[in-house]
Amino acid sequence: MNLAFIDFVYAYDAARPDASEPLGGTTSAICFLAREMAKAGFSCAIFNRVTEIRHAHGIKSLPLDALGFEIERGVYDAYVFCGRWTAELVGLVRAHTKAPLIAWMHESTFAPPMTPALKEFDGVVFVSEWQQRVNQSALCPNWKQTVIHNAMNPLAVFSFAANEPILASKAKPPVLLFAGSFTRGAFHVPPLLEKIRKVREDFSVEMFCNLDPSRDPERDAAYVAWLKSQPNVAHIGMVGQKELIRRMQRASIMLAPNPWPETSCIALIEGLASGLDAVATDRAAVPETASGFTRQVLIEAAGDPVRFDMPVDYDAFSTAVLDALREREENPDAVEARLRRQIDYFHANYQWAQRVDPWMGFIKSLFKPSD
C-alpha cells in the first residue's frame, strides 16, 4: 500500500514533531500516523509546502508542485487530504487518478473555501463522533464515512511507568497549566486566576499559548506584558513537544476553559496521559476526548459547531480547580489511584500505532472491485 498525504497549508517533514518549536494538532497527527504506517510496512509520502524533497523516518516529503507528476506515475493507492483543502486541488487530483480520495476532517464543519464538501471524495475520516454527528447534513451521497480518533505524541506514552508514583513527581507548590491558543481559552485564564487567588495563592501558572492574540503587534505586546505581570504567572509562550510534555508531567491541574468547537483536543489527550487533573468545559468533542476523566464545567451552546464567543462560568470553573487542589491534599491516595486509572486508559486507547489498522481497513473499503 502506497499512500499520499496532502497538506497545502504548512511546510514540514515527518521529523517535525521532534523539533523544539511548537506544533499544531493536524501536523502532529499527519506525522505520527505516517510514521506508524511506515513502521507497519506501508509506504507514505507527504505533499506540502516544502521547496525540496526531504526524507525523515522513512517518509518522503515533497513539494506540492510535484503532485501532478507523482499522480501521473500512478504509484499511490489512495490520497488523504489533511485538515484543509480546496476544490481546485482536489479536482486536479481526481482528474488524473481513480484512486480513492479521502477527506481527513479536523475542522468542526465543512465550509468553503478551505474545507468544502466535494463529490470528488470517496470517503471522510472524522476524528470524533461529535464531529461526525454535526456534519451529517453536509455529506455527499457517494461518501463512505468513519470515525478514527486522534492519538498522542509517543513521548506522553512514557510519562509514568506502571508502578511509578504520580503525585510524588508533581511540583510543589502545585502548577496550573494551560495549553492552547487564545481562541481556545487563554483569554479566560486571568479572570479564573483572580477567583482562585481569593481562596489561596500557593500555586503557579504556566500558559503555553501564542503571543499574538490580536495580530496587532503593539496591542499584543502590551497584553502579554500585562499577563506576565500577574501574580502566580510563571510562564507564557509556546515550547516544543518534548518540553511541553515534560512540563505536563510535573504540573498538577490542566486548565481548559475552552469555548472552541473542538473536534479532538490532542493537548488534552497528552495532558491526561501525563497525569494532569483536568478541569474543562463540556464544549463540542471535549467530553468525548476526555472519556469521563475531567472535572466538567457546563458552557452555553456546548454543541454549537461554529461559535466560540460563549462565556465561561468563572465561579463554577474556579470552584472545580480549588476542589481538585483540595482533594490532592486531603485524599492523596484516592487521587493517586484515579490518576493511575486515567493514565492507563489513555495509554491503552490513544496510541498512534493503534490507528493503523482502522485507517487501512477504511482505505481498503474504498477500493472498487477492479482496483
N, C-alpha and C positions, 0 to 999 in steps of 0.2 A: 504494500500500500504506500503510495506516494502522495503526500498532502501539501497543499499550498495554503498558508495563512496570509491574509491580505489586510494591512492596516495602513490607510493612506494618511494618517494624522502625524505619526511620530517616526523618528529615525533611531534604530537600535538593533542590536543583535541579541542572541539568546543568552549572552552573559550579562545583559543589562541589570538584572536583579542583584548581581554581585557588586555593583558599583556603590560608591559612598553617597551618591546623590539620591534624593527622594524618588519614589517610584509610584506611578499610578496603577490603579487596580486592573484595568484592561491589559496594559503592557505586562504586568506581573502574570496575569492569567495566561496570556499567549505564550510567554517564555517558559513558564513551568509546565504547561500542558505539552508543548512541543518537546521539551527535554524528556519528559516521561515517555512520550510516544517513541522518541528516538531510542531510549533505553530498552523499550519493548520490541525493537526491531523494525519500526516503521520509519520511512524516510519523510522528513519535513523540510519545508523551506518557508521563510518569512519574507514577504514582499512589503517594503515600507519606504520611508523617505531617506534611507541610506543612499550615499552617492557612489559607493563602490561595493563589490561583493565582499562580505565578511563571513567568517566561519567561527562558530563557538558551540561547544557541547554537541558536536556532530551535526549541527544545523546550519544551513546557509541562510544568510540574509541578503536579499537582492534589491536593487533599486526598482521602483515601480515601473520605470521606463523599460525594464527587461521583461515585464509581464507578457507583453504581446508575443515576443519571440519565444518565451518559455511555453506559452499556450500552444503555439504552432508546433512545437516539438512533441506535444501530446504525451508528456511524461507524468502528468498529475491526474490522480484518480478522483480527486474532489478538491473544491476550493471553498475555504472558510473565510467569510468577510467578518472582520472582528470589530465590534463596538460601533463603528460608523462606516458609512459607505455612501456613494452617490449613484443615482440612476445611470449616469453616463459610464461609470466604472463597471458596474455590474452588467450593463448592456454590452460593453466591449468584451467582457469575458464570455458571456453567454453566446455572443455571435460567433465565437471561434472554438467552442467546445460543447460536447454533450455531457460532460462530466457533471455530477451533482454540484450545485451551488448552495451553500448553507449560510444563513444569517446567524451569527453568534451574537445574540441580543444582550447588551449590557445597559442600554438606556431604559428608562421607565416606559416609554411609549414609542411606537413607530411614528415618525414625523419628518417630512421632507424639510430641508434638502439633505440632512445628514443621516437619517435612518428611515428612508422611505420603505413602505411595504411594497415589494416588487414581485410581479408574477414570474419573473425570471428565476427566482429562488425555487429550490426544490424542497427545502426544509428550513426550520428555525430551531435553534437551541436556546431555550430560556435558562436563566441562572437561578430562578426561584419560581415556586408555584404561584406566589402573589403576582409576579410579573406576567406569568402566563395567563392568569385569570383576567387581568385588566386589559390585555391586548387581544382577547378573542375576537372582538368585532372587527379588528383590523386585518385578520389573517386572510390570505388568498386561498381560494378553494383547493388549489393543487398542492398546497404545502403539507408536508408531514411536520409534526412538532414533538418536542420532548423537553423535559427539564433535567438539566445536569448542573448541580450546584458547583460553585467555585470552591477553591480549597486554599490552604495556607502555604506560606513560604516554608520550605523544609526545615529552615533554621528553628522555626517555632515548634516543630515536632519534637525537638530535643531539649525543650525548655526545662523539663523536670523528669528525671528518671523515675521508674516505677516506685521505688522506695525512698526517693529523695524528699525531705521535708520542704514544704512550700512556704508557709508563713515565716519560717526561720530565714528565708532568703530575701524577705521583703525589707526595704529600707525603713529606718525609724529616725525621725517621725515619719508617718505614712506619706506616700507620694500619691497625689491625684493626677491622673494622666488623661490628656485629650489628644486624639489623633484624627486629623481630617482637615477639611477646608473650612473657611468661614461660612459658606453656604450650608455646610453640614453641621453647624452648631457652635463654631468658635465664638461668634458674637454673643452667645448665651452664657459663656463661661464666667465673665466678670460679674454679672449680677447674681449668679449662683454662688460664687465665692463670697460675695458680700453677705448673703444669707447665712452661709456656713460659718463665717467668722463671728457672727453674733453669738454663736454657741461655743465654738472652740477655734483656736488659732494654731494648734500644734500639728501643722501639715505643710507640705509644699506642693506646688503645682507645676507640671511640665506640659506645655502646649506644643504639640508637633503639628504645625499648620503653616500655610503660606503666609507671606508677609505683605501681600498686595491685595487686600480685600476689595478695594475700590478701583484699582487700576489708575489711581491718581497718585503719583509718587510722593508729592508733598503731603497730601492728606494721609496717605498710608504710613509715612514715616512718623508723623505726629501721633497717629493712633497706636502704632506698635510701641513707640517710646512710652506712651501712657500705660499700655499693658505691662511693659517691663517694670514700670514703677509701682505696680500694685503690690500690696502685701502678699506674701506667700508665693509669688510667681518666681520660679527658679529658672525656667527655660521657655523661650518662644522661638520657633523656627523649625524647618524641616531637617531631617537627617536621613541617612541611608537605611536600608532594610536591616542590616546586621545590627546597627546601633539602636534602631527603634525597638527591635525585639529584645535586645539587652536591657533597655530602659523598661520595657513592659515586664520583664522578669523580676525587676526589683521594685516596681510600683505596686500599690495596693488596690486602688479604685480606678476604674476607667469611666470617665465622664462622656456620655454620648447623648447630649441634649439635641438630638438630630431631627430637624424638620424636613430634611431632604427625602424625596421619594426613592429610597434605597432599593436597589434590586438584589444586591448581595454585598454585604459590607465585609470585605476581606480584612480590614483593620480590626473589626470586632471579632472575627474568627480567630485572628492571631492573638488578640488580647486575651480572649477567654482560654485559648490554648496555653497561654503564658501565665496562667494563674491569677488573672485580674478579676476582681469582683466588679462587674459592670452595672452601672445604672444607666438605663437607656429609655428613650421614648418607644412607643409601640408603632412607630411610623413604618408604613409600607412593608418591606420584607425583613425589617429588623427582628421582629419576634420569631419569624421562621428561621433566620440565620442563627439566632441565639439559642433556639431549641429549649427554651424554658430555663436557661441559666443566667438571665439578667433580672435585676430589680426593675420592673417595668413601670414607667410613668406614662399615663394616658395623655394623648395630644389630640387636639381638634383635627377633624378630617384626616384621620390616620391613614385611610386607604386611598386618598386622592392621588392620582398618578402624575400630577403636574405641579401642584402648589408647593412652595417651601417658605411661605410667609406666615405660617400659623404660630401663635405664641406658645411658649413653653411655660408650664406651671412651675415657677421657681420655688414656691413653698413646698410642693409635693416632691420636687426633684431634690432639693437640699435636705429635706427630711429623710429621703431614701439614702442619701450619701451618709448622713450622720448616723442613721441606723446601721449601715454597713460598717462604719468605723467602730461603733459601739460594740457590735457583735464580735468583732475581732478581739476586742479587749475582754469582754465578759464571757465569751464561749468559744475560745480558740480551737478547741478540739472539734467542735461541730463544723466550724468554718474550714478547718484543715480537711476534714472528711468530704465536705461538699466541693471544695476546690479540686480535690483529687478525682472525684467523680466527673467533674466538669472537664478537667484536663484529659482524662482517659476517654471521655466521649468524643472530644474534638480530635484527638489523635486517632481514634478508631474510625472516624467518619469524614474527616476533612483533609485527606492527603491527596495530592495530585496523581499519584500512582493509581489511586482507586478510580480515577476518572477516565482512564484509557479505555477500558472495556466498554463502558456505556457510550463513549464517543464513537468507538469503532463499530459497535453494534448499530448505532443510529446511521452512521455513514453507509454501512453496507445495506441497510434497509432502503436506501435511496437508489441503489443500483437497479437499473432496468434489466430484464432477462437477457438482453443482447449485450450488456456491458461485460 
